[in-house]
């Protein structure tokens, strides 16, 4: 009967055999070394599957020097073997081809001195591969999140502040990432829309895990507004319910959509204008014909006929101008100086200015370049803008009319000292039937926008409430 398995006291040899079999079947490499009589390190034990794989078993290398067996080892590694024999526990990594190993050296101390060192080597090639792949995945994730063109954030469901925001999101709101970590979602929304955020946070707190997408106006650090769209989803972060969100700046998209909307509206109004003008023009022609006939036959009260024909001609002229809404007409563009045109309309508007207690101040750069234009149409625009500036100051003031050159454009500006236009209404200026005047129609400014557009130019407006507005017409140099 075999001792140690079926009973009886196991012998010392049995323990040795069991230990040898255990060591031989280890997946790693167990070895020992000590100093010989010449002071050189020699192996005293080398077992395990790795030892057999590399031909480094005890029966082959016992008594051999470390330098002789470990020929490929560097001086740094041999230095570690020296330090281990001085009483230090050390660990190092080494490679053989594409295989990577980690080795631990532990000194055996007897009576205060190291008599032997036990080493244990384990292959970590697979672990290193997994660590490398994990690192690559983390670098890819970091690149995707840190360098993406959209904002990314993480916030705990039941906490106010953010857990993480990427650089793009911080840039959207004009803060640093550190500043953003002290803020919450509610702090970044205009006050009138914060109820939307609070409502969605309430849904999350109640366990709603469905994706949520909505648009809002973000409040930047400098007080300016940015139009944003967010898509958020509930997840888990470090064991706690959290929300991960993607934030996109849609300000330019909204601006483009608004331009398309205005363009479509202008197209409809243009078609309407063409139809209205056509329907009015036909009866006007008949009326003018009959008036001329009556004038030739009726000698009395001819001054009345003059007035009626004059008024009919005026209506016909207005209709012709109204057709600008419909399409660019076949007009002859000629090279003209802007200043004489302005001086002409200022004379026309002078009486209107006096009635409103307004003084017109001009400032022209010397020798401004000429522009290619249809003179009467530009006069119509200038007169409309000047008239609007005068009427914007019911209590009187000054209208400043200026001309200057900026690169390849001529800028004609009309600056008033009126009550100004609220920022939320500026974007709608130029829309048909949208006006800030009590009795206005909005068509005058829309016609002006269309005329300048047909001339290859633009109209821009800046305004501050209680400080006044400035309209600037930019036209290409002729």
C-alpha positions in Angstrom: 0.0 0.0 0.0 1.3 3.4 -1.0 2.0 5.7 1.9 0.4 9.1 2.0 -2.6 8.1 -0.1 -4.1 4.9 1.4 -3.0 5.5 5.0 0.2 5.2 7.0 2.8 7.8 7.7 4.4 9.1 4.4 8.1 8.9 4.1 10.6 11.7 3.4 11.2 10.3 -0.1 7.5 10.3 -0.7 7.3 14.0 0.1 10.3 14.7 -2.2 8.7 12.7 -5.0 5.4 14.6 -4.6 7.2 17.9 -4.5 9.2 17.1 -7.6 6.1 16.0 -9.6 4.3 19.1 -8.5 7.1 21.4 -9.5 7.7 19.6 -12.8 4.0 20.1 -13.8 3.9 23.8 -12.9 2.9 26.0 -15.9 5.7 28.4 -15.0 9.4 28.0 -14.3 10.7 27.5 -10.8 14.4 27.8 -10.2 17.0 28.4 -7.5 20.5 29.6 -7.6 23.4 30.3 -5.0 27.0 31.2 -4.9 29.6 28.5 -5.5 33.0 28.3 -3.9 34.4 30.7 -6.6 31.7 33.3 -5.8 29.8 32.6 -9.0 26.0 32.1 -9.3 25.1 28.6 -10.2 21.7 26.9 -10.7 20.6 24.4 -8.0 17.0 23.8 -9.3 15.1 24.4 -12.5 11.7 22.8 -13.1 8.3 23.4 -14.6 6.8 23.2 -18.1 8.7 26.3 -19.3 12.0 24.7 -18.1 11.2 21.5 -20.1 10.1 23.5 -23.1 13.4 25.4 -23.2 15.6 22.5 -22.1 16.5 24.1 -18.8 15.6 21.2 -16.4 17.6 20.6 -13.2 19.3 17.5 -14.6 20.7 19.6 -17.5 21.7 22.9 -15.8 22.2 22.1 -12.1 25.6 23.4 -11.1 26.0 25.6 -14.2 26.7 29.3 -13.9 23.9 31.8 -14.6 26.0 33.7 -17.2 26.6 30.5 -19.1 22.9 29.5 -19.2 21.4 33.0 -19.6 23.6 34.2 -22.4 20.9 36.4 -23.9 20.3 38.3 -20.6 21.3 41.9 -20.4 23.6 43.4 -17.8 20.6 45.0 -16.1 19.0 41.6 -15.5 22.2 40.2 -14.2 22.4 43.2 -11.8 19.0 42.2 -10.5 20.2 38.7 -9.7 23.0 40.3 -7.7 20.6 42.6 -5.8 18.4 39.6 -5.0 21.3 37.9 -3.4 21.8 40.9 -1.3 18.4 40.4 0.2 16.0 42.3 -2.1 12.8 40.9 -3.6 12.8 41.9 -7.3 10.5 41.5 -10.3 11.3 42.1 -13.9 10.0 41.4 -17.4 12.0 39.8 -20.3 11.3 38.7 -23.8 12.3 35.8 -26.0 11.3 36.5 -29.5 7.6 37.5 -29.4 7.1 35.8 -26.0 7.1 37.9 -22.8 7.8 36.6 -19.3 7.8 38.0 -15.8 10.2 36.8 -13.2 10.2 37.3 -9.4 13.4 36.8 -7.4 13.0 36.1 -3.6 16.0 35.6 -1.4 16.2 32.7 1.2 17.7 34.0 4.4 19.3 31.8 7.1 20.9 33.2 10.3 20.9 36.7 8.8 22.5 35.9 5.5 21.2 35.0 2.0 22.0 31.4 1.2 19.9 30.9 -1.9 17.5 32.8 -4.2 14.2 31.3 -5.5 13.0 32.5 -8.9 9.7 32.1 -10.5 9.0 32.9 -14.2 5.6 33.1 -15.8 4.7 33.7 -19.4 2.5 36.8 -19.8 2.5 37.1 -23.6 -1.4 36.8 -23.8 -1.9 39.2 -20.9 0.4 41.7 -22.6 -1.5 41.3 -25.8 -4.8 41.9 -24.1 -3.3 45.0 -22.3 -2.0 46.3 -25.6 -5.4 45.8 -27.3 -7.1 47.5 -24.3 -4.7 50.4 -24.5 -5.3 50.8 -28.2 -9.1 50.7 -27.6 -8.7 53.3 -24.9 -6.6 55.5 -27.2 -9.2 55.1 -29.9 -12.0 55.9 -27.5 -10.1 58.9 -26.2 -9.4 60.1 -29.7 -13.1 59.7 -30.7 -14.4 61.5 -27.6 -11.7 64.1 -27.0 -11.2 65.1 -30.6 -14.7 64.7 -32.0 -16.6 67.7 -33.4 -19.6 67.2 -31.2 -19.9 67.7 -27.4 -19.9 64.6 -25.2 -20.8 64.5 -21.5 -21.6 62.1 -18.6 -23.7 63.1 -15.6 -25.1 61.0 -12.8 -28.9 60.9 -12.8 -29.3 62.0 -9.2 -26.5 64.6 -9.0 -26.4 68.2 -10.3 -23.0 68.5 -11.8 -21.2 66.8 -14.7 -18.9 63.8 -14.3 -17.1 64.4 -17.6 -17.3 66.8 -20.5 -15.1 66.6 -23.6 -13.1 69.7 -24.9 -15.6 70.4 -27.7 -18.5 70.7 -25.3 -16.5 73.1 -23.1 -15.7 75.1 -26.2 -19.4 75.3 -27.2 -20.2 77.1 -23.9 -17.0 79.1 -23.7 -15.7 77.4 -20.5 -12.8 75.3 -19.6 -13.4 71.6 -18.9 -12.6 72.3 -15.2 -15.2 75.0 -15.0 -17.8 72.8 -16.7 -17.3 70.1 -14.0 -18.7 72.6 -11.4 -21.8 73.3 -13.5 -25.0 71.4 -14.2 -27.2 71.1 -17.3 -29.7 73.7 -16.0 -26.9 76.3 -15.8 -26.2 76.0 -19.5 -29.8 76.7 -20.7 -31.5 80.0 -21.2 -33.9 80.6 -18.2 -37.1 80.3 -20.2 -36.2 76.8 -21.4 -34.8 75.3 -18.2 -38.1 73.6 -17.5 -37.4 71.3 -20.4 -34.1 70.1 -18.8 -35.8 69.7 -15.4 -38.6 67.7 -16.9 -36.2 65.3 -18.6 -34.1 64.9 -15.4 -37.3 64.0 -13.6 -38.0 61.3 -16.2 -34.5 59.8 -15.6 -35.0 59.9 -11.8 -38.2 57.9 -12.3 -36.4 55.2 -14.2 -37.1 56.2 -17.8 -34.2 54.7 -19.9 -35.5 55.6 -23.3 -33.3 57.9 -25.6 -34.3 61.5 -25.5 -33.6 64.1 -28.2 -34.5 67.7 -28.0 -33.3 71.2 -29.1 -32.6 74.1 -26.8 -30.9 77.5 -26.7 -27.6 77.2 -24.8 -26.3 80.1 -22.6 -22.6 80.7 -23.1 -20.2 82.1 -20.5 -20.2 85.5 -22.2 -24.0 85.6 -22.2 -24.4 84.9 -26.0 -26.9 82.3 -27.2 -26.1 79.1 -29.2 -28.7 76.8 -30.7 -28.0 73.2 -29.7 -29.5 69.7 -30.2 -28.9 66.9 -27.6 -29.3 63.2 -27.7 -29.0 61.4 -24.4 -29.4 57.9 -23.0 -29.3 56.4 -19.6 -26.3 54.1 -18.8 -24.3 53.1 -15.8 -21.0 54.7 -14.8 -18.9 53.4 -12.0 -21.9 51.4 -10.7 -24.3 54.4 -10.6 -27.1 55.4 -12.9 -25.8 58.0 -15.3 -26.7 59.9 -18.5 -24.4 60.0 -21.5 -25.2 62.7 -24.0 -24.1 64.0 -27.4 -24.4 67.7 -28.1 -24.4 69.3 -31.5 -24.2 72.9 -32.4 -27.0 73.5 -35.0 -26.8 77.3 -35.1 -25.5 77.2 -38.7 -28.1 74.6 -39.7 -30.9 76.7 -38.2 -29.6 79.7 -40.0 -29.6 77.8 -43.3 -33.1 76.5 -42.7 -34.2 80.1 -41.9 -32.7 81.3 -45.2 -34.5 78.6 -47.1 -37.7 79.5 -45.4 -37.3 83.1 -46.2 -36.4 82.3 -49.8 -39.5 80.2 -50.2 -41.6 82.9 -48.6 -40.1 85.5 -50.9 -40.9 83.3 -53.9 -44.6 83.0 -52.8 -44.8 86.7 -52.2 -43.1 87.4 -55.5 -45.7 85.3 -57.3 -48.4 87.1 -55.4 -46.9 90.5 -56.2 -46.8 89.7 -59.9 -50.4 88.6 -59.9 -51.6 91.6 -58.0 -49.7 94.0 -60.1 -51.1 92.4 -63.3 -54.7 92.6 -62.0 -54.3 96.2 -61.0 -52.5 97.3 -64.1 -55.2 96.3 -66.5 -58.0 98.4 -65.0 -55.5 101.3 -64.5 -54.9 101.3 -68.2 -58.6 101.5 -68.9 -59.0 104.3 -66.4 -56.2 106.3 -67.9 -57.6 105.9 -71.4 -61.1 107.1 -70.4 -59.6 110.0 -68.4 -57.6 111.1 -71.5 -60.8 110.9 -73.6 -62.8 112.9 -71.1 -60.0 115.5 -70.9 -60.1 116.0 -74.6 -63.8 116.5 -74.6 -64.3 118.4 -71.3 -62.7 121.8 -71.0 -64.0 122.7 -67.6 -62.1 121.8 -64.5 -59.1 120.4 -66.4 -57.0 120.8 -63.2 -58.9 117.9 -61.8 -58.0 115.7 -64.7 -54.3 116.6 -64.3 -54.5 115.6 -60.6 -56.2 112.3 -61.4 -53.8 111.4 -64.2 -50.9 112.3 -62.0 -52.1 110.1 -59.2 -52.8 107.2 -61.6 -49.2 107.5 -62.9 -48.0 107.4 -59.3 -50.0 104.3 -58.6 -48.6 102.7 -61.8 -45.0 103.6 -60.7 -45.6 102.0 -57.3 -46.9 98.8 -59.0 -43.7 98.7 -61.2 -41.6 98.9 -58.0 -43.8 96.2 -56.4 -42.8 93.9 -59.3 -39.3 93.9 -57.9 -40.6 91.3 -55.5 -41.6 89.0 -58.3 -38.3 88.7 -60.3 -35.2 90.8 -61.2 -36.4 92.9 -64.1 -34.4 93.6 -67.3 -32.7 96.8 -66.1 -29.7 98.5 -67.3 -26.8 98.6 -64.8 -24.6 101.6 -65.2 -21.6 102.9 -63.3 -22.7 105.5 -60.8 -21.3 107.4 -57.8 -23.1 106.6 -54.5 -22.7 110.1 -52.9 -24.8 112.0 -55.5 -27.6 109.5 -55.1 -27.5 109.9 -51.3 -27.5 113.7 -51.6 -30.6 113.5 -53.8 -32.6 111.3 -51.4 -31.5 113.4 -48.4 -33.0 116.5 -50.1 -36.2 114.5 -50.6 -36.2 113.3 -46.9 -35.3 116.7 -45.4 -38.9 117.8 -44.9 -39.8 114.5 -43.3 -36.8 114.8 -41.0 -37.7 118.3 -39.9 -41.3 117.2 -39.0 -39.7 114.6 -36.7 -37.2 117.0 -35.2 -34.3 114.9 -36.7 -31.1 116.2 -38.1 -29.3 114.3 -40.9 -25.5 114.2 -40.6 -23.4 113.0 -43.4 -19.8 111.6 -43.4 -18.3 110.4 -46.7 -14.8 109.2 -47.3 -13.1 111.2 -50.0 -13.4 109.8 -53.5 -15.4 106.7 -52.8 -15.4 104.2 -55.7 -18.4 103.9 -58.0 -20.8 100.9 -58.3 -22.6 99.2 -61.1 -26.3 99.8 -60.4 -29.8 100.8 -61.5 -29.8 104.2 -60.0 -33.5 104.6 -59.3 -33.7 101.3 -57.5 -30.7 102.2 -55.2 -32.4 105.5 -54.5 -35.5 103.6 -53.5 -33.5 101.5 -51.0 -31.6 104.5 -49.6 -34.8 106.5 -49.2 -36.5 103.6 -47.5 -33.7 103.1 -45.0 -33.3 106.8 -44.3 -37.1 107.2 -43.8 -37.0 104.2 -41.4 -34.1 105.8 -39.4 -36.0 109.1 -39.1 -39.2 107.4 -37.9 -37.3 105.3 -35.4 -36.7 108.5 -33.4 -40.2 109.9 -32.4 -38.5 112.3 -29.9 -35.9 113.6 -32.4 -32.2 113.1 -32.7 -29.6 112.6 -35.4 -29.3 110.2 -38.4 -25.8 109.6 -39.5 -25.3 108.7 -43.1 -21.9 107.4 -44.1 -20.0 106.0 -47.1 -16.7 104.2 -46.8 -14.7 101.5 -48.7 -14.0 98.0 -47.3 -11.8 96.0 -49.7 -13.8 95.4 -52.8 -17.1 96.8 -51.4 -18.6 100.1 -50.8 -20.5 100.4 -47.4 -23.4 102.8 -47.1 -24.5 103.1 -43.5 -27.6 104.6 -41.8 -27.3 105.0 -38.1 -30.1 106.3 -35.9 -30.4 107.1 -32.2 -33.7 105.5 -31.7 -35.1 102.9 -29.3 -33.3 100.0 -31.1 -34.6 96.6 -32.1 -34.7 93.6 -29.7 -32.2 90.9 -30.6 -34.9 88.2 -31.0 -36.5 90.4 -33.7 -33.5 91.2 -35.8 -33.4 87.9 -37.6 -36.9 88.4 -39.0 -36.2 91.8 -40.5 -36.8 91.7 -44.3 -39.5 89.1 -44.1 -42.7 90.0 -45.9 -45.3 91.6 -43.7 -43.0 91.6 -40.7 -42.4 95.1 -39.3 -41.5 96.8 -36.1 -43.7 99.8 -37.0 -47.2 100.1 -35.7 -48.7 100.8 -39.1 -46.1 99.2 -41.3 -46.4 96.3 -43.8 -42.8 95.0 -43.9 -42.8 95.2 -47.7 -40.5 98.2 -47.9 -37.6 96.5 -46.2 -38.2 93.3 -48.1 -38.1 95.2 -51.4 -34.9 96.8 -50.3 -33.3 93.4 -49.5 -34.3 92.0 -52.9 -33.0 95.1 -54.8 -29.6 94.9 -53.0 -29.5 91.1 -53.5 -30.1 91.6 -57.3 -27.1 94.1 -57.2 -24.8 91.4 -55.7 -24.8 93.1 -52.3 -26.0 92.6 -48.8 -27.9 94.5 -46.1 -26.8 93.9 -42.4 -28.2 95.4 -39.2 -26.9 95.8 -35.7 -28.9 97.3 -32.9 -28.8 97.9 -29.2 -32.0 98.7 -27.3 -32.3 102.3 -26.2 -29.1 103.1 -28.2 -30.2 102.9 -31.8 -29.7 100.8 -34.9 -27.3 100.8 -37.9 -28.2 99.4 -41.3 -25.3 98.8 -43.6 -25.6 98.3 -47.4 -22.6 96.6 -49.0 -22.2 96.8 -52.8 -19.4 95.5 -54.9 -17.1 98.1 -56.4 -18.0 98.8 -60.0 
